[in-house]
Amino acid sequence: MTTALVPTELLDEARSGSVGALERLLESIWPDAYRIAYSIVRDRAAAEDAAQESCATIYRSIATLRTAGAFRVWFYHIVAREALRQTRSSASQTASAAEQVTPDRESRLDVSRALKSLSPDLRAAVVLHYYAELTSKEIGGILGVAAATVRFRLMLARRCLKPLLSEPLPPASSQCTKESL
């Protein structure tokens, strides 16, 4: 994970106003920002927009970060919030043209398609837990929910993903949400 390897000295320089350090910091975190955003929004253009907006937010707000040790969770909070905003924005624009994911033999074990079947809230919890390796408390802080809610969302997501990622293939269904369980 790149963000875990960001040197404290670089963060301290960026926090104190060094434009060069801030540019190096943004360059080093860009791959993670894009990867996390894409994992949530499932669209390359929207992920790029979310990652860019996240980097712009970090650029504007790095001086407000209290300690270098808080950067990792702060960073994921910004990226996840922006990715969820992008998801909600695009969902409202394309609600009438919602596509059905019809799994076939090749996609049975396709994690990407399985994640796409989750609601944005469930997908964000899964991505932050399994990809970013954050705790439920950290994820709760990022998403603005209790740690218990995060654990509940992870449990729901596992229930939704299990039939999609195992044999035999279940019948095609629409998006998996808390209400559909």
N, C-alpha and C positions, 0 to 999 in steps of 0.2 A: 504494500500500500504506500503510495508516494507521499501522502500527507503525513504519515507517521514518521517519514524520514526527512521532513523539512527541518533543516538545522535551526536550532534555537537562535543562533546569531543572526541568521537571515531574517527570521521573524522579528527579532528585536530591532534590527536596522529598518525593516519595512514599517514597523509600528512607530518608529521615531521620525519617519518622514523621508527616508532615502528612496528616491524614485527608482534608482537602479536596482536596489534590493527588492522593491515592490514588483518591478517588472520581472525579475528572476523568480520571485515567489509565484507570481501568476503563471509564468511559463511552466514552472514545475508542477503546479496543481491542476493545470488545464486538462490533462488526460483523465484524472479522477473525476473532475467536475463533469466532463462530457460523459464518461462511462456511467456515473451514477444518474445523471439526468436522463440518458438514453434508457437506462434500465427502468426508469419510472414512466417516461412518456412514450417510449416505443416508437418514436419517429425521429429520424435523423435531423431534420430541419428544426423541429421543436426542441430537441435535445441541445443542438448547437445554440439556439436562442437562449435556452435556460442556462446553459453553461456560461455564455457570454454575459448575460445579465448578472449571474452569480459573481463572476469575476469583476464586473463593474461595481457591484455592491461591496465586494471585499476591498477594491481599490479605494472607494469612497470612505469605508468604515474601518479600515485596519487600525487606525489610531485609537479606536474605542475598545479594541480588544485588551482586556486587563492583563492577561499573562500569555506567554507563548504556549504554555501547557494546555490552554483552553482552545487553541486554534483548531484542532481536529474536529471537535464536536461543533464548534461555531461554523466552520467551513461546511460540514455536512448539513447543518441546519439551513444555511443559506441556499445551498444547492437543492435540497429536498423541497424546501418551501417554493422556490422558483419553478422547479419541475412540476410540482403539484398545481401551481398556478397555471402553467402552460397546459397541463392536462385538462384542467377544468375549463380553460378558455377554448381549447380546441374541441372539447366535448360539446360545449354549448353551440359551437359553430357547425358541427357535423352530426348533431343528434339525429337528424333525419336520414343521414347516409351511413348509419352504423353498420359496420361489416360483421358478418358472422364468421367465427373461426371454425372451420370444419377440419378437424384433425384427420389426417390420413396415416397410413402405415409409417411413412417416413417422419412425420411430425410427432408421433407418439412420445418419443423421448426428447422432443425439442423443447428445451427449457424456456427458450425465448418465447415461443408461442404459448406455452403454459403460463408464463408470467403475464403475457398480454391478456389472458382470460380473467385475471384478477382485477378487482376494482382498484382505482388509483391509491386509495388508503391502504388496502392490503398489500399491494405491490410495493409501496414505499416502505412499509414495515419489513417486508422480506428482503428488499434490496439493501436497506440500511443494516439489517441484522446479518445477512449472509455474505453480502459483497463488501460492505464497509466494516463489518465485524464490530458493530457498536452494541452496547448492552441495551436492555429494554429501558433502563432509566435514561440513558443518553438519547435513545430514539424518542422516548416520551417527551423529553425536553425539546427535541427538534420539531416534532409534530404537534406539540402543544396538548398532549394527552397524558394520562397517568401510565406508569410502567405496567400496571396490570392490564390496561387497555391494549398496550403494545403486545403483551404476551397473548391476550385473547385474539388479537388480529393475526398473530403468527400461527396460532392454533387453527383459526379459520382458514388461513391461506394454505396450511399443510393439508387440511381436509379437501380443499379445492384442487390442490396440485396432485395429490396422491393418485386419483383415478386417471388424471391426464398423463402421468409419467409412469404408469404401470400397465401390464397386460391384464386382461384384454382391453381394447380401446372402448371407452364409454361412448354413449351417443353424444353427438355434438350438442353443445349448450351455449347459451349466451354468457355474458360476463358474470363472473362469480362475485357475489356480494354477500354481506352478512345476512341479508334478507332471504337469499336463495338457499340458505342451508337449513 
